[in-house]
Amino acid sequence: MKRVINFNAGPAAMPLEVLETAQAEMLDWQGTGMSVMEVSHRSKEYEAMHNEAQELFRKLAGMGPEWKILFLTGGASTQFFMLPMNYLFEGRKASYLVTGSWAKKALKEAKRFGSCDAASTENPDGTFTRILTQSEIKVDPASTYVHMTSNNTLFGTQWQTWPEVGSVPLMADMSSDIFSRPFPVDKFSLVYAGAQKNLGPSGVTVVAVRDSFYEKAIEAAKIPTMLSYRTHGDENSLYNTPPCFSIYVLDLTMKWLLKRGGLDAMAKINEEKAKVIYGAIDSSDGYYRGPVQKDSRSLMNVVFHLKDEASEELFVKEAKAAGIIGVKGHRSTGGIRFSIYNANLVDNAKAAVAFMEDFRKRHGKIH
């Protein structure tokens, strides 16, 4: 069996140990004689695993019982409108911190439901190369919530310090860096994440919401049933059939994270990976060019450019031949992108740098 080094931005690499466990249990899960994909979501076996996954999420995040953990579908993109649909009613307003394409899309959806203030770092050419400074964040105390996106997968920026927003509840889309490092739970009232980068396979979206904020959501009877947080929270995310297999693999992935030492240990690994790759960029005499301000660099999505598009296409081609895949930048940004999520450990980062250095030696100077 040959496994490639997978730098896809999502769906992304998953821990080999998790895949092997899922493989071993595929035909007979917990002695049921069925796959987890075949077991009723009303069975005691499934409900036990479902509840365990919620508890593991709380444990890893450092959340207490005052947090509801919802397992939903539709990805983070559905949360872009589900969040304001549940909270921006009767003239309420929100504040959005826009530091990338996904944050911009979240703002667009929120404006369908209510008034929104926004602070943005978008450049005139549509790119994002830095995170907001605290002095740029002006939050109306009357806002129902403040929304941020913790990591920018397209442009490779990430919040390295968390914003101060006063007493206004803070929300975060953490899809691309959740559980890659600890985060200050006390600052937040709601966080959400599509699973397909650090948590597991595509198909499940985790929404963690503090009880005090959950109670402020609009009554379920006033919006479509399946788009109400109250529907899913009151029914333990079992109102309808949940994405059972995705939740099962999420459960396995969180066990893997705990086995490796939890979020503090994962943060050290992720910092080391990023240091290795950014070091190669910074020491390349301009052959590799990172557009992001150093204090805003993402530890999850490392983006850089070569001298021209032809060189970048050759880089992608030769990387694939070397067993390194998924390195082409997003279609809207071009360039090269290494998505070094949790499952890509330090050896993969070192292998990528070895390829970068070899490529530079073989293909010459900047000009």
Secondary structure, DSSP 4 states (H G I P E B T S, - for coil): ----EE--SSS----HHHHHHHHHTSSSSTTSSS-TTTS-TTSHHHHHHHHHHHHHHHHHHT--TTEEEEEESSHHHHHHHHHHHHH--TT-EEEEEE-SHHHHHHHHHHTTTSEEEEEE-B-TTS-B-SPPPGGG----TT-SEEEEESEETTTTEE-SSPPP-TTS-EEEE-TTTTTSS---GGGEEEEEEESTTTTSSTT-EEEEEEHHHHTTSPPGGGS-GGG-HHHHHHTTT-SS---HHHHHHHHHHHHHHHHTTHHHHHHHHHHHHHHHHHHHHHTSTTSSB--S-GGGB-SSEEEEB-SSHHHHHHHHHHHHHTTEE--BPPTTT-SEEEE--TTS-HHHHHHHHHHHHHHHHHH----
